[in-house]
Amino acid sequence: MQEERFNWLKKQELKDIHFMTEPSRFYPHACASPIVGFTDVDNVGLAGTELYFNSRLKGQPSVVEIKKDARAGSFYFDKKIVETGCKGDPVILTLDSKLQFLAEQELEKTVKQFDAKDGSVLIMNPDTGEILVMANYPGFDPNVGSIKNIENTKNRIVTECYEFGSVIKTFTALVALEEGVVTPDEQIDCEGKVAYINRFRVENWKSVDILSFSDVIRFSSNVGIAKVASRLGPKFYTHLWRLGFGQKTGIAFPGERDGFLNPPRNWSKSSLIVMSFGYELMATLLQLGKAFSVIANGGYLVEPFLVKEPVKIKNSFRKKIYKSKTIDDMKDILEAIGSKFSKNLEGFRVMGKTGTARVFKDGQYSKKDHIYSFAGIIEKDDYRRVIIIFVKEPKGAGWWASQISAPLFSRVAEKMIIHDLTHDSLDNS
């Protein structure tokens, strides 16, 4: 309707109405819109990378002084440049646009299949910190005019925090092995379905008895991991902070959250217990990806980055924060879990951990609303990738991450490997 009115008005050729052509943005990859962001009609950044790098992208306009005789129409008797402007500088993201599209495709299928509220996929190179995919669904298309739901413009991988549940057991195990308070083959009594630790009731998702510590993680026993975590005390907090929880990664993107990591001075009797299996601890998906990168790359801390320039020099001087033996043991434990979801990934080492967590609503943990995650590592020779999967509040009851987020991980990993192998073969030809 607006375009019709504009064309009609233009045809009238009214003397006092003039039309100007102004530049505007066009976004060819709608799947990356929550990361790229968008501008207003004057091309001023309002969200995402457009907002964060607005001053760099817009440059500086020239100021021109023009003197004109009011009776002379288009005749100018004086024109001079008062201030010379400059063009804006480009911002090049690390995202792989094809892989971004493929990941969002699979994410959309899962969100629609389970009628979930939303979902996200993060893919990182754990050796460099380079972010290859940040997919969010539902998203939005900035090329179609007004945005119906402003929530869909968020890059939820950076801007939202969650209690992830059992996926955090990975780091409880990592810390316990590093501190030497447990060995992978130590037998832990998980006491069936329910146990009381420090007079606090802890429940396993299914009844399990005596398990090796490796199997405590494999079978995701809350009782088993809580017993081991109680040996750590405040050291657990120190390690989680070292891994990046409770603090911003410093990524060049607006709205990053620092999450929540409860310090020991504020702990209750149950704090250490519930933190060991992913509660009383909130993190972003990016923080989770950063922490998993430490395991994937052999124990080195890296900083995630989204912009290729300036080069992240500090990642070239990575600091090793965990012993190689600890990392090797953790990879073996995670491989026992990830191998169950390695269909069509033959030849690659697949490691990972599921997470199913209740959502905190109206002052209590919901019995019907859950979030589902899978944090995984794909490895072959020098090729390594970290993939973080997240699905929020699918409809229906009785779901587990092994049914929702883990299959999505497998499909995304398969497409990623095919894409990367094809890309490498083209580069080498």
Long-range contacts (C-beta under 8 A, 24 or more apart in sequence): 25-50, 25-142, 26-143, 27-141, 27-142, 27-143, 29-97, 29-100, 29-101, 30-139, 30-140, 30-141, 30-142, 30-143, 31-97, 31-100, 31-101, 31-104, 31-135, 31-139, 32-93, 32-95, 32-97, 32-100, 32-134, 33-139, 33-140, 33-141, 33-142, 33-153, 34-134, 34-136, 34-139, 34-140, 34-152, 34-153, 34-154, 34-155, 34-156, 35-93, 35-95, 35-134, 35-155, 35-253, 35-306, 36-93, 36-142, 37-142, 37-153, 38-142, 38-147, 38-153, 47-153, 47-254, 48-153, 48-155, 48-253, 48-254, 49-91, 49-93, 49-252, 49-253, 49-306, 49-307, 51-254, 52-252, 52-253, 52-254, 53-91, 53-252, 53-307, 56-88, 56-89, 56-91, 57-88, 57-89, 57-90, 57-91, 58-88, 59-85, 59-86, 59-87, 59-88, 59-89, 60-85, 60-86, 61-85, 91-307, 91-309, 92-307, 92-308, 92-309, 93-306, 93-307, 93-308, 94-130, 94-131, 94-132, 94-305, 94-306, 94-307, 94-308, 95-131, 95-132, 95-133, 95-134, 95-306, 96-132, 96-133, 96-419, 98-419, 99-123, 99-132, 99-133, 99-415, 99-416, 99-419, 99-420, 100-132, 100-133, 100-134, 100-135, 102-412, 102-415, 102-416, 102-419, 103-133, 103-135, 103-412, 103-415, 103-416, 104-135, 104-136, 104-137, 104-139, 106-408, 106-411, 106-412, 106-415, 107-135, 107-136, 107-137, 107-408, 107-412, 108-137, 110-391, 110-404, 110-407, 110-408, 111-137, 111-138, 111-391, 114-391, 114-394, 114-395, 114-396, 114-399, 114-404, 115-394, 115-395, 115-396, 116-391, 116-392, 116-393, 116-394, 116-395, 117-392, 117-393, 118-156, 118-392, 119-389, 119-390, 119-391, 119-392, 119-408, 120-156, 120-157, 120-285, 120-388, 120-389, 120-390, 121-387, 121-388, 121-389, 121-390, 121-408, 121-412, 122-157, 122-285, 122-286, 122-288, 122-289, 122-386, 122-387, 122-388, 123-385, 123-386, 123-387, 123-388, 123-412, 123-416, 124-289, 124-290, 124-293, 124-304, 124-385, 124-386, 124-388, 125-384, 125-385, 125-386, 126-292, 126-293, 126-294, 126-296, 126-297, 126-302, 126-377, 126-384, 126-385, 126-386, 127-297, 127-302, 127-384, 128-302, 128-312, 128-315, 129-290, 129-293, 129-302, 129-303, 129-304, 129-305, 129-312, 129-315, 130-304, 130-305, 131-251, 131-304, 131-305, 131-306, 132-385, 134-158, 134-306, 154-255, 155-253, 155-255, 156-285, 157-284, 157-285, 157-286, 157-388, 158-251, 158-253, 158-255, 158-256, 158-257, 158-284, 158-285, 158-286, 159-255, 159-256, 159-257, 159-284, 160-257, 160-284, 160-285, 161-257, 161-259, 161-260, 161-282, 161-283, 161-284, 162-282, 162-283, 162-284, 162-285, 162-357, 162-371, 162-373, 162-390, 163-278, 163-279, 163-280, 163-281, 163-282, 163-357, 163-360, 164-278, 164-281, 164-283, 164-288, 164-355, 164-357, 164-371, 164-373, 165-277, 165-278, 165-279, 165-355, 165-356, 165-357, 165-358, 165-371, 165-373, 166-220, 166-222, 166-277, 166-278, 166-353, 166-354, 166-355, 166-356, 166-357, 166-401, 167-278, 167-288, 167-353, 167-354, 167-355, 167-373, 167-374, 167-375, 168-275, 168-276, 168-277, 168-278, 168-281, 168-355, 169-217, 169-220, 169-225, 169-276, 169-277, 169-278, 169-353, 170-217, 170-292, 170-295, 170-330, 170-334, 170-353, 170-375, 171-239, 171-240, 171-243, 171-291, 172-225, 172-228, 172-229, 172-232, 172-236, 172-275, 172-276, 172-277, 173-213, 173-216, 173-217, 173-225, 173-228, 173-330, 173-333, 174-239, 174-295, 174-322, 174-326, 174-330, 175-232, 175-235, 175-236, 175-239, 175-240, 176-213, 176-228, 176-229, 176-231, 176-232, 177-326, 177-329, 177-330, 178-239, 178-322, 178-323, 178-326, 179-232, 179-235, 179-239, 181-228, 181-231, 181-232, 182-213, 182-228, 182-231, 183-213, 184-212, 184-213, 184-214, 184-329, 184-332, 184-333, 185-212, 185-213, 185-214, 186-212, 186-213, 187-211, 187-212, 188-212, 188-213, 188-216, 188-221, 188-224, 188-227, 188-228, 189-227, 190-216, 190-221, 190-223, 190-224, 191-223, 194-223, 195-223, 197-223, 197-226, 197-227, 197-230, 197-273, 198-230, 198-269, 198-270, 198-273, 199-269, 200-269, 200-270, 200-273, 202-226, 202-273, 205-356, 214-332, 214-333, 214-336, 217-333, 217-334, 217-337, 217-353, 218-333, 218-336, 218-337, 220-354, 222-277, 225-276, 225-277, 226-273, 226-276, 226-277, 228-276, 229-272, 229-273, 229-275, 229-276, 230-272, 230-273, 232-272, 233-264, 233-272, 234-264, 236-272, 236-275, 236-276, 237-261, 237-262, 237-263, 237-264, 240-275, 240-281, 242-301, 242-321, 243-290, 243-291, 243-294, 243-301, 243-321, 244-287, 244-290, 244-291, 244-301, 245-281, 245-283, 245-287, 245-291, 246-283, 249-286, 249-287, 249-290, 249-303, 249-304, 250-303, 251-286, 251-304, 251-305, 251-306, 252-305, 252-306, 252-307, 253-306, 256-284, 256-286, 257-284, 259-283, 259-284, 259-287, 278-355, 278-357, 279-357, 285-388, 285-390, 288-373, 288-375, 288-388, 289-375, 289-386, 289-388, 292-375, 292-377, 292-386, 292-388, 293-386, 294-321, 294-322, 295-322, 295-327, 295-330, 295-331, 295-334, 295-351, 295-377, 296-377, 296-379, 296-384, 296-385, 296-386, 297-384, 298-324, 298-327, 299-323, 299-324, 299-326, 299-327, 331-377, 334-377, 338-376, 338-377, 340-402, 340-406, 341-374, 341-376, 341-402, 341-406, 341-407, 341-409, 341-410, 342-410, 343-410, 344-410, 344-414, 345-378, 345-410, 345-413, 345-414, 345-417, 347-380, 348-378, 348-379, 348-380, 348-413, 348-417, 349-377, 349-378, 349-379, 349-380, 350-376, 350-377, 350-378, 350-379, 350-413, 351-376, 351-377, 351-379, 352-376, 352-377, 352-406, 352-409, 354-400, 354-401, 354-402, 354-405, 354-406, 355-401, 355-405, 356-399, 356-400, 356-401, 359-392, 359-393, 368-397, 369-393, 370-394, 370-399, 372-399, 372-400, 372-401, 372-404, 372-405, 373-401, 373-405, 374-401, 374-405, 374-406, 374-408, 374-409, 376-409, 376-413, 378-413, 378-416, 378-417, 383-420, 385-413, 385-416, 387-412, 387-413, 387-416
